Amino acid sequence: MEILQKAVRMALTEVADSAKAPVMRAYMKSEMPFLGVQAAPRRAALKRVFTEYYVETAPAWREATLALWHGAEYREERYAAIELTGFRLYRGFQTLDALPMYEEMIVTGAWWDYVDDLAVHRVGGLLAAFPDTMRPLMLRWARGTDLWKRRTAILSQNRFKAATDTGLLYACIEPSLSDNDFFARKAIGWALREYAKTNPDEVVRYVDHTGISGLSRREALKNLPARRSG
């Protein structure tokens, strides 16, 4: 695991632009420093590292991911941990056994740049594959006190399109309707905006008959014709 961590840091350092690091850190309001690696070069560098340092078992993959996550000294190293969870060679490892790892990353990450990727691409994938287990869990997360687990539950169906379970979506939104937190309200709007791409009339009906915040409403209707938002 230590070899992988060193390889990741070296690869990221080689493509870093230190002049960009302070700007990136300020934008993300991050206590953890940045190296200054933008998304495209980061992904290219990590693809090479992850292909070379292949992890053969699911437990070893989870251990390697959390070692990267907890051992990170730069924010891009945590992005690397998230990318490792979705690397193409490990698609077969996306089982319910990965859920405690994702939960730990969501709770300890506690910021949108980490949580949103995990919510939409990892937890959402588990929800699609294991709905009988994940649906009640998302409801528990949605009703809990942790903002980022609530946000995860709300966003977990963002890629589902016509397969969206509207009952689950609304049930995950409902406990956060009265929350004044920007990130809760933004999540509600984003989730509804994504579903509006598939069923705009239903989203308009929902926002017109539900006490959602102005921010959530604006986000939900952002891409719809002006007549819909009246």
Buried (B, 14 or more C-beta within 10 A) or exposed (E): BEEBBEBBBEBBBEBBEEEBBEEBBEEBEBEBBBBBBEEEBBEEBBBEBBEEBEBEEBEEBBBBBBBBBEBBEBBBBBBBBBBBBBBEEBEEBBEEEBBEBBBBBBEEBBBBBBBBBBBBBBBBBBBBEBBEEBBEBBBEBBBEEEBBBBBBBBBBBBBBEEEBBEEBBBBBBBBBBEBEEEBBBBBBBBBBBBBBEEBBEBBBEBBEEBEBBEBBBBBBBEEBEEEBBE
